[in-house]
Structures are given as C-alpha cells and as structure tokens.
Amino acid sequence: MPTAFRVAATLIALCASTALANAQALPKEVATRAEIYPIPSLTLSDQQFLSGDAAAAKPVTVAGEFRVAQGSGKLPVVVLMHGSSGVGATTEAWVHAFNAMGISTFVIDGFTGRGLTVVGPNQALLGRLNLIVDIYRSLEILAKHPRVDPDRIVLMGFSRGGQATLYASLDRFNKLWNKSGVQFAAYIPFYPDCSTTYQGDGDVAARPIRIFHGTPDDYNPVKSCKAFVERLKAAGRDVVLTEYPDSAHGFDSGLLGVNTVAVSANAQTVRNCKIKEGDGGVLMNGDTNAPFTYKDACVELNPHVGGNPTTAAESRKAVEEFLQALFKLG
C-alpha cells in the first residue's frame, strides 16, 4: 500500500477511534443530538379554544427544542411546557435529569414566536389555553419522529404551563384540538392554577396525572387543585397530588440552588377568583356572574416565588421514579 494511503487510513482510524472514545465519555445528561422544530400553531382567545373555533384564530409559528438522549432506537420523551416567564434555567435542570435517564426531551417555547417574553404582569396578553394547542401540535411532530416511541410521551409543565398540562388531559380538549392520533402517556403538572372550572373537566384521559404543589403557594393556591383532584378521584381517575408544606411557587428552582423566596413584582394572580365556563365558551367570574377579565376585583398582585433545594430534590426523585416505572426503564 502506498505510504500516502497508509497515512490516510491511519488518520481515518484515529479520528474514528477518537470520536468513539469521546462518545463513550459523554456525561449521561448530555444529549447526542439537538433539533429545533417550527411548530405551526394558533393564537386564539380562550372562548375560541373552548368553542373549537379554529377559523377565527391567527396562525402562528412557535418552536420546540428536541434533545435526543443517549441510547438507540425509539426512545421515550418528556415534553416540557414553560410558565408565565417563558423557558427558564430551571427547565434546563429538568432536561439534564431526564436526558441522564435515557429519556429525550422536547421543550416548547410558546412565547417568542408570538412576540412575547413574559406575561406575569399582564396575563391578558395571551389566553391561557393557547399553550394546549402548542402542546398538541408538538405531539403531532413527535408522534412521527423515527427516534420517538409514540406510546411513551409524557407531558410536564410549570405554573401557566402546569395548568396547560393538567387541562390538556381533558377528553373534550383532546377531541377538539389533538389531531396527532396518539395520547400522552401521563401528565405531570407543577404548581398549576386550578381556579377555573371547565364544562366536562371531570372527564380526563385514562392516563396517570401527578401534580406537585406547595402549601404556601400564593400565586396558584393548592386549595383549588385539591378540590379538583377530589372530583377526579371520585370519578375513578388515576390522579395523585403531592404537596410540600414549606415550598413556594416555583420551588423546583431549588434544583439550581435557589433557596430564597421573593415577591414577583406586579405579577397578576387569580388566587381569589372563581372562574367557570359559561355558555358559548365564555369564562365567567363566579362571584359576579359577569364575563371574567384581568381587571376584575378578585385579581391581585405581587405573589411570592422561590426555590427550596430540599423539596426540589424530593420532587425530582419522585418524578424520576414515576417515569422509571411508567417507561419500564432498565
């Protein structure tokens, strides 16, 4: 063999072995590949969502980041839906935890494509049910992906995204908006708002729902979620609420070492509102029986947010153990 060919062959072999060594040396939480997907979705009012009125909605493209975990074949996936401040650093902590388990992740950004960054101080900027459309549209993308097991896709969300996660389980909403042909294997809402009662909201998918919440949460109080959970349990649904007595809203930021609680300045909370769906998909103020708006007297400001490293670690362990069993991971 000519010297030039021998040198070339040696270099190719060296590069291949180096690449293999690097691949083998990757930390478990590092994904093997990242893919960014445009998600064709809709921007619509809550009334349009509830009445199934897609024709009057405004087309929009949001985005999702898919990280393929280490492993081969079709892998399980956790879809993550952010809260009122958009995709934040705590999301990254969860992504690393799941990727380390061999679970791929799909992080939805429902804000940037709509020209939004935060909606906490003005929740009227985006109807809360929009994120459910984004979630179902993401499910369509994932269900067709060659590296995804469509029977092992779980939805997880935080705060506003936790509310979207919880109510994405409703049979009615799935029939109206989920065109993917598949269902989520489970729903994991963190500190969701449960203050709104929707028609038929006792009929949820026959899949596990695992809610994580804090007792002192004055942004989305756990009390209304307890009432909803009791209704679901009475209907025979597989739902569990884990409550942490010393954890504020956003307690899982403790995964990043955050251990302080502070006022979320000027953020709106409906903690003292009772909202119910009326005729024609109109959300009504339960106290005044008038259409609900964020100018209603029950809407208050300045709730607290903060991390708790201890309960953040406990909740991560609980979620990991739940997924380990659900996905039948080795």
C-alpha positions as CSV (number, residue, x, y, z in Angstrom):
1,M,0.0,0.0,0.0
2,P,1.5,3.4,-0.9
3,T,2.6,5.5,2.0
4,A,0.1,8.2,1.4
5,F,-2.8,5.7,1.6
6,R,-1.4,4.2,4.8
7,V,-1.1,7.6,6.4
8,A,-4.7,8.4,5.3
9,A,-6.0,5.1,6.6
10,T,-4.2,5.6,9.9
11,L,-5.7,9.1,10.3
12,I,-9.2,7.9,9.5
13,A,-8.9,5.1,12.0
14,L,-7.5,7.6,14.6
15,C,-10.4,10.0,14.1
16,A,-12.9,7.2,14.3
17,S,-11.5,5.8,17.5
18,T,-11.3,9.4,19.0
19,A,-14.9,10.1,18.1
20,L,-15.9,6.8,19.6
21,A,-13.9,7.5,22.8
22,N,-15.5,10.9,23.0
23,A,-19.0,9.5,22.5
24,Q,-18.3,6.9,25.3
25,A,-17.0,9.6,27.6
26,L,-20.1,11.8,27.3
27,P,-21.7,12.6,30.6
28,K,-25.1,10.8,30.9
29,E,-27.0,14.1,31.0
30,V,-25.7,15.2,27.6
31,A,-27.9,14.6,24.6
32,T,-26.5,13.1,21.5
33,R,-28.3,15.5,19.2
34,A,-30.4,18.6,19.4
35,E,-33.0,19.5,16.8
36,I,-35.1,22.7,16.6
37,Y,-38.6,22.4,15.2
38,P,-41.0,25.1,14.0
39,I,-44.4,24.3,15.4
40,P,-47.4,25.5,13.3
41,S,-49.9,26.7,15.9
42,L,-52.7,29.2,16.5
43,T,-53.1,32.3,18.7
44,L,-56.7,32.4,19.9
45,S,-58.9,33.6,22.7
46,D,-60.0,31.2,25.4
47,Q,-63.5,31.4,24.1
48,Q,-62.3,30.4,20.6
49,F,-60.5,27.5,22.1
50,L,-63.5,26.3,24.1
51,S,-65.9,26.6,21.2
52,G,-63.5,24.9,18.8
53,D,-63.4,28.0,16.6
54,A,-60.1,27.5,14.6
55,A,-61.3,29.5,11.7
56,A,-61.1,32.8,13.6
57,A,-57.7,32.1,15.1
58,K,-54.5,33.7,14.0
59,P,-51.9,31.2,12.5
60,V,-48.5,31.5,14.3
61,T,-45.3,29.5,14.4
62,V,-43.8,28.7,17.8
63,A,-40.7,26.5,18.3
64,G,-39.5,23.4,20.2
65,E,-36.1,22.1,21.0
66,F,-35.8,18.3,20.8
67,R,-32.8,16.7,22.5
68,V,-32.2,13.1,21.7
69,A,-31.0,11.2,24.7
70,Q,-28.1,8.7,24.6
71,G,-29.4,5.3,23.5
72,S,-30.7,3.6,20.4
73,G,-34.0,3.0,18.7
74,K,-37.2,4.7,19.6
75,L,-36.8,6.5,23.0
76,P,-39.4,7.8,25.5
77,V,-39.8,11.6,25.6
78,V,-40.9,14.2,28.2
79,V,-42.5,17.4,26.7
80,L,-41.9,20.4,28.8
81,M,-44.2,23.5,28.9
82,H,-43.0,26.7,30.5
83,G,-44.8,29.2,32.7
84,S,-45.5,32.9,32.5
85,S,-41.8,33.9,32.3
86,G,-41.0,31.7,29.3
87,V,-38.4,29.0,29.1
88,G,-36.0,29.5,32.1
89,A,-33.0,28.0,33.7
90,T,-34.9,25.5,35.8
91,T,-36.2,23.9,32.6
92,E,-32.5,23.0,31.8
93,A,-32.1,21.3,35.1
94,W,-35.1,19.0,34.3
95,V,-33.8,18.4,30.8
96,H,-30.5,17.2,32.1
97,A,-32.2,15.0,34.7
98,F,-34.3,13.3,32.0
99,N,-31.6,13.0,29.4
100,A,-29.4,11.3,32.1
101,M,-32.1,8.7,32.4
102,G,-32.1,8.0,28.6
103,I,-35.3,10.0,28.1
104,S,-35.3,12.5,25.3
105,T,-36.9,16.0,25.9
106,F,-38.9,18.4,23.8
107,V,-39.0,22.0,25.3
108,I,-41.8,24.1,23.8
109,D,-41.3,27.9,23.6
110,G,-44.8,29.3,23.2
111,F,-43.8,32.9,23.7
112,T,-41.0,34.0,21.3
113,G,-42.9,33.2,18.1
114,R,-45.8,35.3,19.4
115,G,-43.5,38.3,20.2
116,L,-43.8,37.7,24.0
117,T,-41.2,37.3,26.7
118,V,-43.2,37.4,30.0
119,V,-46.9,37.7,30.7
120,G,-47.0,37.6,34.5
121,P,-47.7,41.4,34.9
122,N,-50.4,41.2,32.1
123,Q,-51.9,37.7,31.8
124,A,-54.4,39.1,29.3
125,L,-51.6,39.2,26.7
126,L,-52.2,35.5,25.9
127,G,-55.2,33.3,26.5
128,R,-54.2,30.5,28.8
129,L,-55.5,27.7,26.6
130,N,-53.2,28.7,23.7
131,L,-50.4,26.6,25.2
132,I,-52.6,23.5,25.0
133,V,-52.8,24.0,21.2
134,D,-49.0,24.3,21.1
135,I,-48.7,21.1,23.2
136,Y,-51.0,19.1,20.8
137,R,-49.2,20.4,17.7
138,S,-45.9,19.3,19.3
139,L,-47.3,15.8,19.9
140,E,-48.1,15.6,16.2
141,I,-44.4,16.3,15.4
142,L,-43.1,13.8,17.9
143,A,-45.5,11.0,17.0
144,K,-43.9,10.8,13.5
145,H,-40.3,11.1,14.6
146,P,-38.2,8.0,13.9
147,R,-36.4,8.2,17.3
148,V,-39.6,8.6,19.4
149,D,-41.7,5.9,20.9
150,P,-45.2,7.4,20.4
151,D,-46.6,5.3,23.3
152,R,-44.1,6.8,25.7
153,I,-44.5,10.5,25.5
154,V,-45.2,12.3,28.8
155,L,-46.3,16.0,29.3
156,M,-44.9,18.1,32.1
157,G,-45.5,21.8,32.7
158,F,-44.9,24.5,35.3
159,S,-47.3,27.2,36.6
160,R,-49.2,28.5,33.5
161,G,-47.6,25.6,31.7
162,G,-48.7,23.3,34.5
163,Q,-52.3,24.5,34.1
164,A,-52.0,23.7,30.4
165,T,-50.5,20.3,31.2
166,L,-53.3,19.5,33.6
167,Y,-56.2,20.5,31.3
168,A,-54.5,19.0,28.2
169,S,-55.7,15.7,29.8
170,L,-59.4,16.6,29.2
171,D,-61.2,14.3,26.8
172,R,-63.1,17.2,25.4
173,F,-60.0,19.2,24.6
174,N,-58.3,16.2,23.0
175,K,-61.3,15.7,20.7
176,L,-61.4,19.3,19.8
177,W,-57.7,20.0,19.2
178,N,-55.5,16.9,19.3
179,K,-55.1,15.6,15.8
180,S,-51.9,13.6,16.4
181,G,-53.6,10.2,16.6
182,V,-51.8,9.5,19.9
183,Q,-52.2,10.5,23.6
184,F,-49.8,11.4,26.3
185,A,-48.8,8.5,28.5
186,A,-49.1,10.7,31.6
187,Y,-49.4,14.3,32.8
188,I,-47.1,16.0,35.3
189,P,-48.2,19.5,36.3
190,F,-46.1,21.5,38.7
191,Y,-47.9,24.2,40.8
192,P,-50.8,24.7,38.3
193,D,-53.7,27.1,38.6
194,C,-56.9,25.1,39.2
195,S,-59.2,28.1,39.8
196,T,-61.2,27.6,36.5
197,T,-63.9,25.1,36.2
198,Y,-64.5,23.9,32.6
199,Q,-67.5,22.1,31.3
200,G,-66.8,18.3,31.4
201,D,-63.5,18.7,33.2
202,G,-64.1,15.6,35.2
203,D,-63.7,13.5,32.0
204,V,-59.9,13.2,31.6
205,A,-57.8,10.8,29.7
206,A,-57.3,7.3,31.2
207,R,-53.7,8.1,32.0
208,P,-51.9,9.0,35.2
209,I,-51.9,12.6,36.4
210,R,-49.2,13.5,39.0
211,I,-49.5,17.0,40.5
212,F,-46.7,18.6,42.6
213,H,-47.6,21.7,44.6
214,G,-46.6,23.8,47.6
215,T,-48.8,24.6,50.6
216,P,-47.8,28.3,51.0
217,D,-48.1,28.9,47.2
218,D,-50.0,32.3,47.0
219,Y,-49.6,32.5,43.2
220,N,-51.7,29.4,42.3
221,P,-53.0,28.2,45.7
222,V,-53.1,24.4,46.2
223,K,-56.6,24.6,47.7
224,S,-58.4,24.8,44.3
225,C,-56.3,21.9,43.0
226,K,-57.2,19.8,46.0
227,A,-60.9,20.3,45.2
228,F,-60.3,19.4,41.5
229,V,-58.3,16.3,42.5
230,E,-61.1,15.1,44.8
231,R,-63.6,15.4,41.9
232,L,-61.3,13.4,39.7
233,K,-60.7,10.7,42.3
234,A,-64.5,10.4,42.9
235,A,-64.7,9.7,39.1
236,G,-62.2,6.9,39.5
237,R,-59.3,8.7,37.8
238,D,-55.6,7.9,38.4
239,V,-54.5,11.2,40.0
240,V,-52.1,12.0,42.8
241,L,-51.4,15.4,44.4
242,T,-48.0,15.6,46.2
243,E,-48.0,18.7,48.5
244,Y,-44.9,20.2,50.1
245,P,-45.7,22.2,53.2
246,D,-42.7,24.6,53.0
247,S,-42.5,25.3,49.3
248,A,-43.4,28.4,47.5
249,H,-44.4,28.8,43.9
250,G,-41.5,27.7,41.7
251,F,-40.0,25.6,44.4
252,D,-38.2,23.4,41.9
253,S,-35.8,26.3,41.1
254,G,-34.1,24.8,44.1
255,L,-32.6,22.4,41.6
256,L,-30.4,25.3,40.7
257,G,-29.5,26.0,44.4
258,V,-32.1,28.8,44.8
259,N,-33.2,28.9,48.4
260,T,-34.9,32.3,48.8
261,V,-38.5,33.4,48.3
262,A,-39.3,36.9,46.9
263,V,-42.2,38.9,45.6
264,S,-42.9,38.5,41.9
265,A,-43.4,42.3,41.4
266,N,-46.7,43.2,39.8
267,A,-47.4,39.7,38.7
268,Q,-51.2,39.0,38.5
269,T,-52.7,36.2,40.4
270,V,-56.3,34.8,40.3
271,R,-55.8,33.1,43.7
272,N,-59.1,34.6,45.0
273,C,-61.1,34.2,41.8
274,K,-63.6,31.5,41.0
275,I,-63.8,31.3,37.2
276,K,-66.2,29.0,35.4
277,E,-67.0,28.3,31.8
278,G,-70.4,29.6,30.8
279,D,-72.5,29.2,27.6
280,G,-70.6,29.6,24.3
281,G,-67.2,29.1,25.9
282,V,-67.3,32.4,27.8
283,L,-65.3,32.4,31.0
284,M,-67.4,33.9,33.8
285,N,-66.5,35.4,37.2
286,G,-68.2,33.1,39.6
287,D,-68.8,35.9,42.1
288,T,-70.3,38.5,39.8
289,N,-71.6,36.2,37.0
290,A,-70.1,38.6,34.5
291,P,-67.5,37.7,31.9
292,F,-64.1,37.3,33.6
293,T,-61.4,39.9,32.9
294,Y,-58.0,40.6,34.5
295,K,-59.4,43.9,35.6
296,D,-61.8,42.1,38.0
297,A,-61.6,42.9,41.7
298,C,-60.6,39.3,42.5
299,V,-57.3,39.6,40.5
300,E,-54.5,40.6,42.9
301,L,-50.8,41.4,42.5
302,N,-47.4,40.5,44.0
303,P,-47.5,36.8,44.8
304,H,-44.3,35.1,46.0
305,V,-41.9,32.8,44.1
306,G,-38.8,31.0,45.3
307,G,-36.8,27.8,45.4
308,N,-36.5,25.1,48.0
309,P,-33.5,22.8,47.3
310,T,-34.7,20.0,49.6
311,T,-38.2,19.7,48.1
312,A,-36.9,20.3,44.6
313,A,-34.7,17.2,45.0
314,E,-37.6,15.3,46.5
315,S,-39.9,16.1,43.6
316,R,-37.2,15.3,41.0
317,K,-36.7,11.9,42.7
318,A,-40.5,11.3,42.7
319,V,-40.8,12.2,39.0
320,E,-37.8,10.1,38.1
321,E,-39.2,7.1,39.9
322,F,-42.6,7.5,38.3
323,L,-41.1,7.7,34.8
324,Q,-38.8,4.8,35.6
325,A,-41.8,2.6,36.2
326,L,-44.1,4.1,33.5
327,F,-41.5,3.8,30.8
328,K,-40.2,0.4,32.1
329,L,-36.6,1.7,32.0
330,G,-33.8,-0.8,32.9
